[in-house]
Amino acid sequence: QITVKESGPTLVKPKQTLTLTCTFSGFSLSTSGVGVAWIRQPPGKALEWLTLIYWDDEKRYSPFLKNRLTITKDTSKNQVVLSMTNMDPVDTATYYCAHIKVRSGSYDYWGQGTLVTVSS
Amino acid sequence: QSVLTQPPSVSGAPGQRVTISCTGSSSNIGAGYDVHWYQQLPGTAPKLLIYGNSNRPSGVPDRFSGSKSGTSASLAITGLQAEDEGDYYCQSYDRSLSNSGVFGGGTKVTVL
């Protein structure tokens, strides 16, 4: 059974760096075809794709945020870490991590999400 | 402005059929990337509804169906039920954006 869960700060100040951790179980990021994605959703707004990482360390980033995002994996801990620099109030959102369905590109297991508020 | 375009809202009476369109371009849907659909009920995380254009994950009722043609895709809900009320998103990838993921702006389904 696959589960994913996001963790990290609920409040960050403008210009700070946000670091979120996705801890998962039921799969391994050392298995061929496996990947994890990050998606966010500002309050009352649409989903926005951020980044993903695959088992072979392939990484993709939203070109709109690329300079601010870094995604890494720790296979031994079953974790994926998202870092976003220079946070702004417009980055206030619920941040989700999701398991990528193998050979599909769809996201079949999502975490509950974590609301991050950017405010001084 | 989302890369994939969806109508903001659709509505229908219980039992009716509604469809949601997802319009892309030659760099995403038209480039051959699959389209996936997600259902987000109020206060919950998105749930995968359709993957690979027309495939339903285990447990998704066959009232939900998906299709793709050219640079567009669509989601159909037949036999609309009150529990279907929520937001629906299409998702794909875009080769002009370094193969990054893209979502539609979402469609609010209202059951009258």
Contacts between the chains, C-beta under 8 A, distances in Angstrom:
chain1	res1	chain2	res2	distance
A	37	B	101	6.7
A	39	B	46	7.9
A	39	B	101	7.8
A	39	B	103	7.6
A	46	B	2	6.4
A	46	B	89	7.0
A	46	B	103	6.4
A	46	B	104	7.5
A	46	B	105	4.9
A	46	B	106	4.5
A	47	B	38	7.5
A	47	B	40	7.9
A	47	B	46	6.6
A	47	B	89	5.4
A	47	B	91	7.8
A	47	B	103	4.5
A	47	B	106	7.0
A	48	B	103	6.7
A	49	B	91	7.5
A	49	B	100	6.4
A	49	B	101	3.7
A	49	B	102	6.1
A	49	B	103	5.7
A	52	B	101	6.8
A	60	B	98	6.4
A	60	B	99	5.8
A	60	B	100	5.2
A	60	B	101	7.4
A	61	B	98	7.3
A	61	B	100	6.5
A	62	B	97	7.6
A	62	B	100	5.3
A	62	B	101	7.8
A	63	B	97	5.1
A	63	B	98	5.9
A	63	B	100	6.2
A	96	B	45	6.1
A	96	B	46	7.4
A	101	B	48	7.3
A	101	B	51	6.1
A	104	B	34	7.1
A	104	B	36	7.4
A	104	B	51	5.0
A	104	B	52	5.7
A	105	B	33	7.4
A	105	B	34	6.1
A	105	B	36	7.0
A	105	B	92	8.0
A	105	B	93	6.3
A	105	B	101	7.9
A	106	B	34	7.6
A	106	B	36	3.8
A	106	B	48	5.7
A	106	B	51	3.9
A	106	B	52	7.2
A	106	B	91	7.1
A	107	B	36	7.5
A	107	B	38	7.5
A	107	B	46	7.6
A	107	B	48	6.3
A	107	B	91	7.6
A	108	B	48	4.8
A	108	B	51	7.2
A	108	B	57	6.4
A	110	B	45	4.4
A	110	B	46	5.8
A	110	B	47	7.2
A	111	B	45	6.7
A	112	B	45	5.7
A	113	B	45	5.4
